[in-house]
Amino acid sequence: MNEAAKLRELSMEELAKKEAELRQEMFNLRFQHATLQLESTARIRQVRRSIARVLTVINEKAGD
């Protein structure tokens, strides 16, 4: 099962919590990147896309 399908099984509250966690991780990654402590810059892209997936699922559920 892909990541989007797993997200669709979550409730709105769980999706909101997941979004908050991802946004916090993104903040930390940006901070590490700015201070030259980030080992994998690809992780920024992964987290950004995960946030987009969560928001897409939230919008899908809100439209129902």
C-alpha positions as CSV (number, residue, x, y, z in Angstrom):
1,M,0.0,0.0,0.0
2,N,1.4,3.4,-0.9
3,E,1.7,6.4,1.4
4,A,-1.4,8.2,0.1
5,A,-3.6,5.1,0.7
6,K,-2.3,4.9,4.2
7,L,-3.1,8.6,4.8
8,R,-6.6,8.1,3.5
9,E,-7.3,5.6,6.3
10,L,-6.5,8.2,9.0
11,S,-9.0,10.5,10.6
12,M,-9.0,14.3,10.2
13,E,-7.5,14.7,13.7
14,E,-4.7,12.2,12.9
15,L,-4.0,14.0,9.6
16,A,-3.8,17.3,11.3
17,K,-1.3,15.8,13.8
18,K,0.7,14.3,11.0
19,E,0.8,17.6,9.2
20,A,2.0,19.4,12.4
21,E,4.8,16.8,12.9
22,L,6.0,17.1,9.3
23,R,6.0,20.9,9.5
24,Q,8.1,20.7,12.7
25,E,10.5,18.3,11.0
26,M,10.7,20.7,8.0
27,F,11.5,23.6,10.3
28,N,14.3,21.5,11.9
29,L,15.7,20.5,8.5
30,R,15.7,24.1,7.3
31,F,17.5,25.2,10.5
32,Q,20.1,22.4,10.1
33,H,20.6,23.3,6.4
34,A,21.1,27.0,7.3
35,T,23.8,26.1,9.9
36,L,25.5,23.6,7.5
37,Q,24.6,20.6,9.8
38,L,22.2,18.8,7.4
39,E,23.6,15.5,6.1
40,S,20.9,14.7,3.5
41,T,19.4,17.6,1.6
42,A,17.1,15.1,-0.1
43,R,15.2,14.7,3.1
44,I,13.9,18.3,2.7
45,R,12.2,17.3,-0.6
46,Q,10.8,14.1,0.9
47,V,9.2,16.0,3.8
48,R,7.9,18.8,1.6
49,R,6.1,16.2,-0.6
50,S,4.8,14.3,2.4
51,I,3.2,17.6,3.6
52,A,1.6,18.1,0.2
53,R,0.2,14.5,0.3
54,V,-1.3,15.1,3.8
55,L,-2.8,18.4,2.6
56,T,-4.2,16.7,-0.5
57,V,-5.9,14.0,1.6
58,I,-7.3,16.6,4.0
59,N,-8.8,18.5,1.1
60,E,-10.3,15.4,-0.4
61,K,-11.9,14.5,2.9
62,A,-13.2,18.1,3.4
63,G,-14.8,17.9,0.0
64,D,-16.9,14.8,0.8
